[in-house]
Amino acid sequence: MSRTARSTLFLVACSLIWGFTFVAQRLGAEHLGAYAFNAARGVLGTLALLPLVAVLDARARLSPRERSLAWRGVVAPGVFIGLMLTGGQTLQQLGIEQTTAGNASFVTGLYMVLVPLAGVLFGQRTSGFTWAGVALAVPGLFLLTWTGGGIGPGDLLVLVGTLFWTFQILGVGRVARHVDPIRLSAVQFAVMAAVSAVIAWVAEPAPFAGLVPALGAVLFAGILSTGVAFTLQVVGQRHVKASIAAMIMALEALWGAVGGALFLGERFTPAGYVGAALMMAGILLAQVPSRAEREQDAEVAAVPVPVPPATALREDV
């Protein structure tokens, strides 16, 4: 098997894990409040990334001083990005208590369309494919979430959460080329764990009483979707074009719906299936690179990379 084919499989596995994490979140919500779940997940997520940091440091042969400087460089941006992560993850977890894993995965997937649009605010150019993606995703969202009296409350919470995801991704994109993205991820998960734990103790009665019955869901969301999935992403993106990698990662929404159907017995309404199809098409279309992005991909591919590049990683989520 070629390196490209193997890397593609790694990225598919990564998107599948992240999609199925919506199922874990839905199951965890039956035993833990949103803040307690995110606190436990954040702790495990931080711990799961530390071995990956150590491995990459060893490969790069960083000295103790260089490692210390690398950690210091991610603290400030990590706090901001961690707060954005906390907002997005909290609203997503609160919303998934009132909606399905499939709906939550597709609504969350809107960040794939919103990120290039929001990037315009920072002077980034976007292509006609992005606008075409919006034209498909918006009516798809309506068909998927409209209940007759309005958008469902759970779907609305997840939708508002996509704004936090959008700025979290933009924040990562602005700094990840200048700092260690894995360390950055570890810091943001630590911030989410700390903030969520404090709020859980204040706002939730006996917040961690349901931790044992929710342990499987917490372990999946905290370890598999971070340590394992991040490793697959970092390795996979070494030999796959950025535009192709983005499209593969966009399949996360589809896997979330598949997981909901297989493990939770969820089904869309007829209109929901049409809406999901339109949203998936819009999300994928928004990932089609412009000519300038294709040229940049070609330039990056021509430069040998001795260690995993500091790509902007999707935090999950």
C-alpha positions in Angstrom: 0.0 0.0 0.0 1.3 3.4 -0.9 2.0 6.2 1.6 -0.8 8.3 0.1 -3.3 5.4 0.4 -2.3 4.6 3.9 -2.5 8.3 4.9 -5.9 8.5 3.4 -7.1 5.6 5.4 -5.7 7.2 8.6 -7.7 10.4 7.8 -10.9 8.4 7.1 -10.5 6.6 10.4 -10.0 9.9 12.2 -13.2 11.4 10.7 -15.0 8.2 11.7 -13.8 8.4 15.3 -14.8 12.0 15.5 -18.2 11.3 14.0 -18.9 8.4 16.4 -17.9 10.7 19.3 -21.4 12.3 18.9 -22.8 8.9 19.9 -20.5 8.8 23.0 -21.6 12.3 23.9 -25.3 11.4 23.6 -24.8 8.3 25.8 -22.7 10.3 28.3 -25.5 12.9 28.6 -27.7 10.2 30.1 -25.5 10.1 33.2 -23.4 13.3 33.4 -24.3 17.0 33.1 -22.7 18.8 30.2 -20.0 20.6 32.4 -19.0 17.4 34.3 -18.8 15.5 31.0 -16.6 18.1 29.4 -14.4 18.4 32.5 -13.7 14.7 32.5 -13.2 14.6 28.8 -10.9 17.6 28.9 -8.7 16.0 31.6 -8.4 12.7 29.6 -7.9 14.7 26.3 -5.0 16.6 27.8 -3.4 13.4 29.2 -3.9 11.6 25.9 -2.0 14.2 24.0 1.1 14.3 26.2 2.6 11.0 24.9 2.2 12.3 21.3 4.0 15.5 22.3 6.8 13.4 23.8 7.1 11.3 20.7 7.2 14.3 18.3 9.8 16.0 20.6 12.0 13.0 20.5 11.7 12.8 16.7 12.6 16.5 16.4 15.4 16.0 18.9 14.4 19.0 21.0 16.5 20.0 24.0 14.9 20.5 27.4 15.1 24.3 26.9 13.5 24.1 23.4 10.7 22.0 24.9 10.2 24.5 27.7 10.1 27.4 25.2 7.6 25.5 23.1 5.2 25.1 26.1 5.6 28.8 27.0 4.7 29.8 23.4 1.3 28.1 23.5 0.0 29.3 26.8 -1.5 32.7 25.8 -3.1 31.5 22.5 -4.1 28.3 24.2 -6.1 30.1 26.8 -8.1 32.1 24.2 -8.6 29.1 21.9 -9.5 26.9 25.0 -12.2 29.4 26.0 -13.6 29.2 22.4 -13.5 25.4 22.6 -15.2 25.4 26.0 -18.0 27.5 24.6 -18.5 25.4 21.5 -18.2 22.1 23.4 -20.6 23.2 26.2 -23.3 24.3 23.8 -22.9 21.2 21.8 -23.1 19.0 24.8 -26.1 20.9 26.2 -27.8 20.7 22.8 -27.1 17.0 22.3 -29.1 16.3 25.5 -32.2 17.5 23.5 -31.5 16.4 20.0 -30.0 13.4 18.1 -26.4 12.6 17.5 -27.1 12.8 13.7 -28.6 16.3 13.9 -25.8 17.5 16.2 -23.1 16.1 13.8 -24.6 17.8 10.8 -25.3 21.1 12.5 -21.8 21.2 14.0 -20.4 20.4 10.5 -21.5 23.9 9.4 -18.3 25.2 10.8 -16.7 23.8 7.7 -18.7 26.4 5.7 -18.6 29.2 8.3 -14.8 29.2 8.7 -14.0 30.4 5.2 -16.8 32.9 5.4 -15.6 34.3 8.8 -12.0 34.4 7.4 -13.1 37.2 5.1 -13.2 39.4 8.3 -9.5 38.8 8.7 -8.7 39.7 5.1 -8.7 36.2 3.7 -10.2 35.6 0.3 -12.8 33.0 -0.4 -14.0 31.3 -3.6 -17.3 30.9 -5.3 -17.3 27.3 -4.1 -17.8 28.6 -0.5 -20.8 30.7 -1.5 -22.3 27.7 -3.4 -21.8 25.6 -0.3 -23.7 28.2 1.8 -26.5 28.2 -0.8 -26.9 24.4 -0.3 -26.2 24.2 3.5 -28.7 26.9 4.6 -31.8 25.3 3.1 -30.5 21.9 4.2 -30.2 23.2 7.8 -33.8 24.3 7.6 -35.1 21.0 6.4 -33.1 19.1 8.9 -34.0 21.1 12.1 -37.3 22.8 11.5 -40.0 21.3 13.7 -43.0 23.3 12.5 -42.9 25.8 15.3 -39.2 26.7 14.8 -35.8 25.1 15.1 -35.6 22.6 17.9 -34.0 23.9 21.1 -31.2 21.3 21.1 -30.4 22.0 17.4 -30.4 25.8 18.2 -27.9 25.3 21.0 -25.6 23.3 18.7 -26.0 25.9 16.0 -25.0 28.8 18.3 -22.1 26.6 19.3 -20.8 26.5 15.7 -19.9 30.2 16.1 -17.5 29.3 18.9 -16.1 26.4 16.8 -15.6 28.9 13.9 -13.5 31.3 15.9 -11.7 28.5 17.6 -10.7 27.1 14.2 -9.7 30.5 13.0 -7.7 31.1 16.1 -5.8 27.8 15.7 -5.2 28.6 12.0 -3.6 32.0 12.9 -1.1 30.6 15.4 -0.6 26.9 14.6 2.0 27.7 12.0 4.1 29.5 14.6 3.7 27.2 17.6 3.4 23.5 18.3 -0.2 22.6 17.4 -0.2 19.5 19.6 0.9 21.4 22.7 -1.7 24.1 21.7 -4.3 21.4 21.7 -3.2 20.0 25.1 -3.5 23.5 26.6 -6.9 24.2 25.2 -8.2 20.9 26.5 -6.7 21.7 29.9 -8.5 25.1 29.8 -11.8 23.4 29.0 -11.3 20.9 31.8 -10.6 23.6 34.4 -13.4 25.9 33.4 -16.0 23.1 33.0 -15.0 21.6 36.4 -15.5 24.9 38.2 -18.9 25.5 36.6 -19.9 21.8 37.2 -19.2 22.1 41.0 -21.3 25.4 41.1 -24.1 24.6 38.7 -24.6 20.8 38.8 -25.8 18.9 41.9 -23.3 16.0 42.6 -21.7 16.7 39.2 -19.5 13.6 39.0 -21.9 11.1 40.6 -22.7 9.5 37.2 -19.0 9.2 36.1 -18.9 5.4 36.5 -21.9 4.5 34.3 -20.7 7.1 31.8 -17.1 5.9 31.9 -17.1 4.2 28.5 -18.5 7.3 26.8 -16.0 9.6 28.6 -13.1 7.4 27.7 -14.1 7.3 24.0 -14.6 11.1 23.9 -11.6 11.9 26.0 -9.0 9.4 24.7 -10.0 7.9 21.4 -11.2 11.2 19.8 -8.1 13.1 21.0 -5.0 11.0 21.5 -5.8 8.4 18.8 -7.6 10.6 16.3 -5.1 13.4 16.6 -2.3 11.0 15.9 -4.1 9.7 12.9 -4.6 13.2 11.6 -1.0 14.3 12.1 0.4 11.2 10.4 -2.3 11.2 7.7 -1.9 14.8 6.6 1.8 14.3 5.9 1.1 12.6 2.5 -2.4 13.9 1.5 -3.1 17.3 0.0 -4.7 19.8 2.3 -7.8 20.1 0.2 -8.4 16.3 0.0 -7.7 16.0 3.8 -10.4 18.7 4.4 -13.0 16.8 2.4 -12.2 13.6 4.2 -12.5 15.3 7.6 -15.8 16.8 6.5 -17.2 13.2 6.5 -17.4 13.5 10.2 -21.0 14.8 9.9 -22.0 11.7 7.9 -20.3 9.3 10.4 -22.1 11.0 13.2 -25.5 10.2 11.6 -24.4 6.6 10.8 -23.3 6.1 14.4 -26.6 7.5 15.6 -28.5 5.1 13.4 -26.4 2.0 14.3 -26.1 2.5 18.1 -29.0 4.7 19.0 -31.7 3.7 16.5 -32.0 7.3 15.2 -33.7 8.1 11.9 -34.2 11.3 10.0 -37.6 12.4 8.8 -38.0 12.4 4.9 -37.3 16.1 4.9 -34.4 15.5 7.3 -32.7 13.1 4.8 -33.0 15.7 2.1 -31.7 18.4 4.4 -28.8 16.2 5.5 -27.9 15.5 1.9 -28.0 19.2 1.0 -25.8 20.1 4.0 -23.3 17.3 3.2 -23.1 18.6 -0.4 -22.6 22.2 0.8 -20.0 21.2 3.3 -18.0 19.3 0.7 -18.4 22.0 -1.9 -17.1 24.6 0.5 -13.8 22.6 0.8 -13.1 22.7 -2.9 -9.9 24.8 -3.1 -9.5 27.9 -5.2 -6.8 28.2 -7.8 -4.5 30.1 -5.3 -5.0 27.3 -2.7 -4.2 24.6 -5.3 -1.0 26.4 -6.2 -0.1 26.7 -2.5 -0.8 23.0 -2.1 1.6 22.3 -5.0 4.3 24.5 -3.5 4.0 22.9 0.0 4.1 19.4 -1.6 7.3 20.2 -3.3 9.1 20.9 0.0 10.2 17.9 2.0 8.8 17.9 5.5 11.0 15.9 8.0 8.4 16.1 10.8 4.6 16.4 10.9 3.8 20.0 9.7 2.2 22.5 12.1 -1.2 22.3 10.4 -4.3 23.8 11.8 -6.0 21.0 13.6 -9.7 20.5 14.2 -10.2 20.4 17.9 -13.1 18.1 19.1 -14.3 17.8 19.3 
